[in-house]
Amino acid sequence: MATDIVPELLEAIERDFNNAISKSKRLKSIRAMIENGTATYQQANEYAVEIGEILARTFEMHIKSDVLPDGKMYYNIAERILDPTLKNNHVIVAKVSAEIQEQLNKSVGLGLRGIEPPVNQLRIDSIINRVVAEEVFDDVAWILQEPIVNFTQTTVDDTIKANVEFQGESGLNPLIMRSAHGSPPCEWCRSMQGIYKYPDVPDDVYRRHDRCRCVVEYYPGDSEEIRRQNVWSKEWSG
């Protein structure tokens, strides 16, 4: 009978992932900002990128063709490793994002809890299905790199969308601000940059391509009663 490699492999991945998180100076810095009430969705996005990059590095360290049977990532291995680890990334980032959201709500006098979005199971399933499609894992190992970061960032965007829609349905008109980042940012990202007022928020505002580092931010409350922020200079006006 073939040896089941998943328990030992998953244990090693989770151990090194947690160790890297505990040592991350960036995560500690953002946590301090959350605790003193100065964090925004800018920090939530940075937190997600760091969490995603840590998991991607951990995958790269432990998952290679030479540790897989026949050098292939079979479905029963991929599903048992990727599903729990990606869900864990979602839980970590959703909790942090909702915590920041709640602080933003309080900053404008709203006694609303931050809403955590559901995990995007379709995204997880698509990553699993893609990685098992190749006969040799090393030919598709890149799927467990930048797409993992992108998946983790999307949790922040989904948190914003969930809270925007909840507050909008409650009669408020929150603002969504997307700023383009990159060296330089692509044409599509530049076209999406701007300030949007609920309910006139296209779904593309919450979307991102691979290696996209654009930042989507959110100011809760009634947009008629708050100052407007220039998403390029980050200076308040009005």
C-alpha positions in Angstrom: 0.0 0.0 0.0 1.3 3.4 -0.9 2.3 5.7 1.9 -0.1 8.6 2.5 2.2 11.7 2.4 -0.5 14.2 3.3 -0.5 14.2 7.1 3.3 14.7 7.4 3.4 17.2 4.5 0.5 19.2 5.8 1.9 19.3 9.3 5.2 20.6 8.0 3.5 23.3 6.0 1.3 24.4 8.9 4.3 24.4 11.3 6.5 26.6 9.0 3.7 28.8 8.0 2.8 29.6 11.6 6.5 30.1 12.5 6.9 32.6 9.7 3.8 34.5 10.8 5.1 34.7 14.3 8.4 36.2 13.1 7.0 38.6 10.6 7.9 42.2 11.5 5.4 43.5 9.0 2.5 41.7 10.5 3.6 42.8 14.0 3.7 46.4 12.8 0.2 46.2 11.3 -1.1 44.5 14.4 0.2 47.4 16.5 -1.7 49.9 14.2 -4.9 47.9 14.6 -4.5 47.9 18.3 -4.0 51.7 18.5 -6.9 52.3 16.0 -4.9 53.8 13.1 -5.1 50.9 10.6 -7.1 51.3 7.4 -7.7 49.0 4.4 -4.3 50.0 3.2 -2.9 48.0 6.1 -5.4 45.2 5.6 -4.2 44.8 2.0 -0.5 44.8 3.1 -1.4 42.2 5.8 -3.1 40.0 3.1 -0.1 40.3 0.8 2.3 39.3 3.6 0.1 36.3 4.6 -0.2 35.2 1.0 3.5 35.5 0.4 4.3 33.5 3.5 2.0 30.7 2.4 3.4 30.7 -1.1 7.0 30.5 0.2 6.0 27.7 2.5 4.4 25.8 -0.5 7.6 26.3 -2.5 9.7 25.0 0.3 7.7 21.8 0.8 5.8 20.9 -2.3 7.9 19.7 -5.2 7.7 16.9 -7.8 10.2 14.8 -6.0 8.1 14.5 -2.9 4.9 13.7 -4.8 4.0 10.2 -6.1 5.1 10.0 -9.8 6.0 13.7 -9.5 2.3 14.6 -10.0 -0.1 16.5 -7.7 -3.0 14.1 -7.5 -6.4 15.5 -6.5 -6.7 13.6 -3.2 -3.4 15.3 -2.2 -4.1 18.7 -3.5 -7.6 18.9 -2.0 -6.4 17.8 1.5 -3.5 20.3 1.5 -4.7 23.3 -0.4 -8.3 23.5 0.8 -7.5 23.8 4.5 -4.5 26.1 4.1 -6.3 28.5 1.7 -9.3 28.6 4.0 -7.0 29.3 6.9 -5.6 32.3 4.9 -9.1 33.5 4.3 -10.0 33.2 8.0 -6.9 35.1 9.1 -7.3 38.0 6.7 -11.1 38.2 7.0 -10.8 38.6 10.8 -8.2 41.3 10.5 -10.2 43.1 7.7 -13.4 43.0 9.7 -11.6 44.3 12.8 -10.3 47.3 10.8 -13.8 47.8 9.3 -15.3 48.0 12.8 -12.8 50.6 13.8 -13.6 52.6 10.7 -17.3 52.4 11.6 -16.6 53.7 15.1 -14.6 56.5 13.7 -17.8 58.0 12.1 -20.1 57.1 15.0 -21.5 53.9 13.6 -22.0 51.1 16.1 -21.8 48.4 13.5 -19.7 45.3 13.6 -17.4 44.5 10.8 -18.8 41.8 8.5 -16.5 38.9 7.5 -17.2 37.6 3.9 -17.7 33.9 3.2 -14.7 32.1 1.7 -14.7 32.0 -2.1 -14.8 28.2 -2.5 -14.9 28.5 -6.3 -11.5 30.2 -6.3 -10.0 27.4 -4.1 -11.5 24.7 -6.3 -10.2 26.4 -9.4 -6.6 26.5 -8.0 -6.9 22.8 -7.0 -8.2 21.8 -10.4 -5.5 23.7 -12.2 -2.7 22.3 -10.2 -3.8 18.7 -10.7 -4.2 19.1 -14.5 -0.5 18.7 -15.3 1.3 15.4 -15.3 4.4 16.9 -13.7 3.8 19.2 -10.7 6.9 21.3 -11.3 5.4 22.4 -14.6 2.5 24.1 -12.8 4.1 24.9 -9.5 3.7 28.6 -10.3 0.0 28.3 -9.5 1.0 28.0 -5.8 2.9 31.3 -5.9 1.4 34.6 -7.0 -2.2 33.2 -7.4 -2.0 32.4 -3.7 -1.2 36.0 -2.9 -4.0 37.2 -5.2 -6.5 34.8 -3.6 -5.5 36.1 -0.1 -5.8 39.8 -1.2 -9.3 39.1 -2.6 -10.5 38.4 1.0 -9.9 42.1 1.8 -11.8 43.2 -1.4 -14.6 40.8 -0.5 -14.7 42.3 3.0 -15.1 45.8 1.6 -17.8 44.7 -0.8 -19.8 42.9 2.0 -19.7 45.9 4.3 -20.4 48.4 1.5 -23.5 46.5 0.4 -24.7 46.0 4.0 -24.4 49.7 4.8 -25.8 50.8 1.5 -28.9 48.6 2.0 -29.2 50.3 5.5 -29.6 53.7 3.8 -26.0 54.9 3.9 -23.9 56.0 1.0 -20.3 54.9 1.7 -17.4 55.8 -0.5 -15.1 53.2 -2.2 -11.7 54.5 -3.2 -9.4 52.5 -5.5 -5.8 53.7 -6.1 -3.5 52.2 -8.8 -0.1 50.8 -7.8 2.6 49.2 -9.8 5.8 50.0 -11.7 4.0 51.4 -13.5 0.3 50.2 -13.0 -1.3 48.7 -16.1 -3.8 50.6 -18.2 -6.8 48.7 -16.8 -5.8 49.5 -13.2 -5.4 53.1 -14.1 -8.8 53.1 -15.7 -10.3 51.8 -12.5 -8.7 54.3 -10.2 -11.1 56.7 -8.6 -13.7 57.4 -6.0 -17.1 55.6 -6.2 -20.2 56.3 -4.2 -22.6 53.5 -3.3 -24.7 52.3 -5.1 -22.8 53.3 -8.3 -19.9 50.9 -7.7 -19.0 48.6 -10.7 -18.0 45.1 -9.7 -14.6 45.6 -11.4 -13.6 47.9 -8.6 -13.2 44.8 -6.4 -11.4 42.8 -9.0 -7.6 42.4 -9.5 -5.4 40.5 -11.9 -2.3 38.5 -11.0 0.5 40.6 -9.3 -2.0 43.5 -8.9 -1.1 45.6 -5.9 -3.9 48.2 -6.3 -5.5 49.2 -3.0 -9.3 49.4 -2.5 -10.2 51.5 0.5 -13.5 52.3 2.1 -14.9 55.2 4.1 -18.1 54.2 5.9 -21.1 56.3 6.8 -23.0 58.8 4.7 -20.8 60.3 1.9 -22.7 63.5 2.0 -21.5 64.2 5.5 -17.8 63.2 5.3 -14.8 64.8 3.8 -13.6 63.4 0.5 -10.2 61.9 0.1 -8.0 62.3 -3.0 -6.9 58.7 -3.7 -3.7 59.8 -5.4 -2.3 62.3 -2.9 -4.0 60.8 0.1 -4.9 64.3 1.3 -8.3 65.2 2.6 -10.3 67.9 1.1 -13.8 69.4 1.2 
